[in-house]
Every structure is written in structure tokens, then in C-alpha cells.
């Protein structure tokens, strides 16, 4: 069953954009197992919602992502739940 993962962050939009630049530089912007990603600004900070196929793929990507988040001076705390339903168009 897929995992729905939401992130509470302290990231500004500029920091989020920098994370994406660094992920592209590392060729890590399309990690194995991530089924969808959406990032949006809410109350001045970025929120992220991902869907992953397995915990193992999510954790493997974390080994790349977490140092990048730290590099831009941010924090992102995940909340992980099993998705009851996931559909793509």
C-alpha cells in the first residue's frame, strides 16, 4: 500500500527552490519510488505532500534529501500514513 507523507517545514519558497536546484544538480529530482510530489506555500512556509511506493524508497531518498535541506538551513518533519486510496489520471 502506498505511503502518504506530509512535511511540516520552516522553509521559505526561496529555500525550497534551492533544494530543487540542488536535487537536479545531483540528478536526484526523480527518485525511485516517489509516485507524486506537490509543494505549496502556506502561511509563509512551504508544505510538501508526497506519495511513495515503499518506506525503503522514501528512506533511501532521505539520505540524499536531508543533507540538502540542512545545507539550505531548513528543517522538514515528515508525517507518514498508509494511503487508503491513490489514483492518477
N, C-alpha and C positions, 0 to 999 in steps of 0.2 A: 504494500500500500504506500502511495507517495506521502512525503512529508511536507506539510505547510510550515514555513519558517518565517516569522516576522522578526524584524530587528528594530529595537529602540536604539537610536543613536544620538550623539551630540554633534553630528557632522553638519556643517554648512553645505549649501549647494556647491560652492567652490571646492571644498574638500572632497565631496562626492565625485565631482567631475575629475579631480586629480586622481582619485582612486581608479576611475575608469581609464584614464590615460596610462597609468602605471600598469594596470592589468593588460591593456593592449600591448604595451611595450614588452611585457613578459609573455605575450601570446597566451594569456590565461583568461581572456574575456568570454570564452565559450567553454566552461569547464564540463568535463564528462559528468553526466547525471543530473545537471540542472535542467529542469523542464521548462521553467519560466522565471522571469525576474521583472519586477517593477519597482522603481524608486520614485518617491514623491516628497515634496516639501510640505510639512505640516507644522504650524506654529514656530516657524523659523529654523527647524531642524529636519533632516532627511529621515524618512521612514522607508523601509525596504520590505517587500514581500517576495519570497522565493518559493518555488515548489521543486523538490528534489526527489529522485527515484529511490535513493537509499541513504542511510545515515553514513555509510562508509564513503560515498562520493562527496557528501557535504563536508565531512571531516577532512578528507584529503584536500579539498579546495581551501578549507580553513588554514591549512599550513602555508598557503600562498597569500591568502587574503589578510589574515590577521597582522602579519608584519607590515603590509602596505597600509592598513588602517592606522597602525601605530606610527608609521612614518609620517603621515599627514597630521598627526596629533589628535586622532579621533578615537572614539570607542563605539562599539556596536554590540549590544547584548541580544542574543537570539532567544526566541520562544519557539519551541518545537512541538508540533502536534501532528498526529496522523491525519491525513486528509480523508474525509468521508467521501468526497467526490472531486474528481479533477477531469476537466474536459477542455479540449482545444477545438477550435473551429475548423 
